[in-house]
Amino acid sequence: MNFMSIAIALHVLAIVVWVGGMFFAHQVMRPAAVTVLEPPHRLRLWVAGFKRFFPWVWLCIATVLITGFWMFFQFPTPPLFMHIMLGLGIVMMLIFFHVFFAPYNKLKKAVKEENWKVGGAALNQIRMLVGINTLIGVITILVAIAGKSF
């Protein structure tokens, strides 16, 4: 197996974990948590869940950057679809950085202080941004699949 095959496999695996995790959180877990849990328990669940998921996202981002840039620079002139994937990926990373450093910190602080109104607002902002990032992730996957058609 050559390094390109390994890079592609790691790249795809990282995308599957990140985008799949966001899809699950946004489309499955959130609606279930809303119907089953009262706000204090729901907010505590999300803090605990994010505490476990976000280290994986950081690892996925590092993997995607390393493998993506390595593959990108294997071409004298990278094809258009790779430029599109790179741009969309950077936007996704910037959105995640904002989620991690702003509303997630507000959510953790609010839960610690049992300020459910502020925690709910922070979680709602995270929900909106994760929804946007999930959509961008799906579009990026479609660009990767369509690839050479561009």
C-alpha positions in Angstrom: 0.0 0.0 0.0 1.4 3.4 -1.0 1.3 6.6 1.1 -1.5 8.1 -1.1 -3.8 5.1 -0.3 -3.1 5.6 3.4 -3.6 9.3 3.2 -7.0 8.9 1.4 -8.1 6.2 3.9 -7.2 8.4 6.9 -8.7 11.5 5.3 -12.0 9.7 4.6 -12.1 8.1 8.0 -11.6 11.5 9.7 -14.4 13.0 7.6 -16.8 10.1 8.4 -16.2 10.5 12.1 -16.6 14.3 12.1 -19.5 14.7 9.7 -21.2 11.6 10.9 -20.9 12.7 14.5 -22.4 16.1 13.6 -25.2 14.4 11.7 -26.0 12.1 14.6 -25.9 14.9 17.2 -28.0 17.3 15.1 -30.6 15.0 13.5 -30.9 12.1 16.0 -29.7 12.9 19.5 -31.0 16.5 19.8 -34.6 15.7 18.9 -34.5 12.7 21.2 -33.0 14.7 24.1 -35.7 17.4 23.6 -38.5 14.9 23.9 -37.1 12.9 26.8 -35.1 15.3 29.1 -35.8 18.5 30.9 -33.5 21.4 30.2 -31.1 20.9 33.1 -30.5 17.3 32.3 -30.4 17.9 28.5 -27.8 20.7 28.9 -25.7 18.5 31.2 -25.9 15.6 28.7 -24.7 17.9 25.9 -21.8 19.2 27.9 -20.8 15.6 28.7 -21.3 14.5 25.1 -19.3 17.4 23.7 -16.5 16.7 26.2 -16.2 13.3 24.6 -16.8 14.3 20.9 -14.7 17.4 20.6 -11.3 15.7 21.2 -12.3 13.5 18.3 -13.1 16.5 16.2 -9.7 18.0 17.0 -8.0 14.7 15.9 -10.1 14.7 12.8 -9.2 18.2 11.9 -5.5 17.5 12.4 -5.8 14.4 10.2 -7.8 16.1 7.5 -5.3 19.0 7.4 -2.2 16.8 7.2 -3.6 14.3 4.7 -5.4 16.9 2.7 -2.5 19.3 2.3 -0.2 16.3 1.5 -2.5 15.1 -1.3 -3.1 18.7 -2.5 0.6 19.3 -3.0 1.1 16.0 -4.9 -0.3 17.8 -7.9 1.6 20.4 -9.9 -1.8 22.1 -10.4 -4.4 20.7 -8.1 -7.8 20.1 -9.8 -10.7 22.6 -9.1 -12.6 20.1 -6.9 -9.6 19.9 -4.5 -9.6 23.7 -4.2 -13.3 23.6 -3.5 -12.8 20.9 -0.9 -10.0 22.8 0.7 -12.1 26.0 1.0 -15.1 24.3 2.4 -13.0 22.3 4.8 -11.3 25.5 6.1 -14.8 27.1 6.6 -15.9 24.0 8.6 -12.8 24.2 10.8 -13.3 27.9 11.4 -17.0 27.3 12.4 -15.8 24.5 14.7 -13.2 26.7 16.3 -15.9 29.3 17.0 -18.2 26.7 18.5 -15.5 25.3 20.7 -14.1 28.6 22.0 -17.3 30.7 22.2 -20.8 29.0 22.7 -19.4 25.8 24.1 -17.5 27.7 26.8 -20.7 29.7 27.5 -22.6 26.4 27.7 -20.1 24.8 30.2 -20.1 27.9 32.3 -23.9 28.2 32.3 -24.3 24.5 33.3 -21.8 24.9 36.1 -23.7 27.9 37.4 -27.1 26.2 36.7 -28.1 29.2 34.5 -30.4 27.2 32.2 -31.6 30.2 30.1 -28.0 31.2 29.1 -27.1 27.5 28.6 -30.1 27.0 26.4 -29.2 30.0 24.3 -25.6 28.7 23.9 -26.8 25.2 23.0 -29.2 26.7 20.4 -26.3 28.6 18.9 -24.2 25.4 18.8 -27.1 23.6 17.2 -27.4 26.2 14.4 -23.7 26.1 13.7 -23.5 22.3 13.8 -26.4 22.2 11.3 -24.5 24.6 9.0 -21.3 22.6 9.4 -23.1 19.3 8.7 -24.6 20.8 5.5 -21.1 22.1 4.4 -19.7 18.7 5.2 -22.2 16.9 3.1 -21.6 19.3 0.2 -17.9 18.7 0.6 -18.4 15.0 0.4 -20.5 15.4 -2.7 -17.7 17.5 -4.3 -15.2 14.8 -3.4 -17.4 12.1 -5.0 -18.2 14.2 -8.1 -14.5 15.3 -8.2 -13.3 15.1 -11.8 -16.7 16.3 -13.1 -15.7 19.8 -12.1 
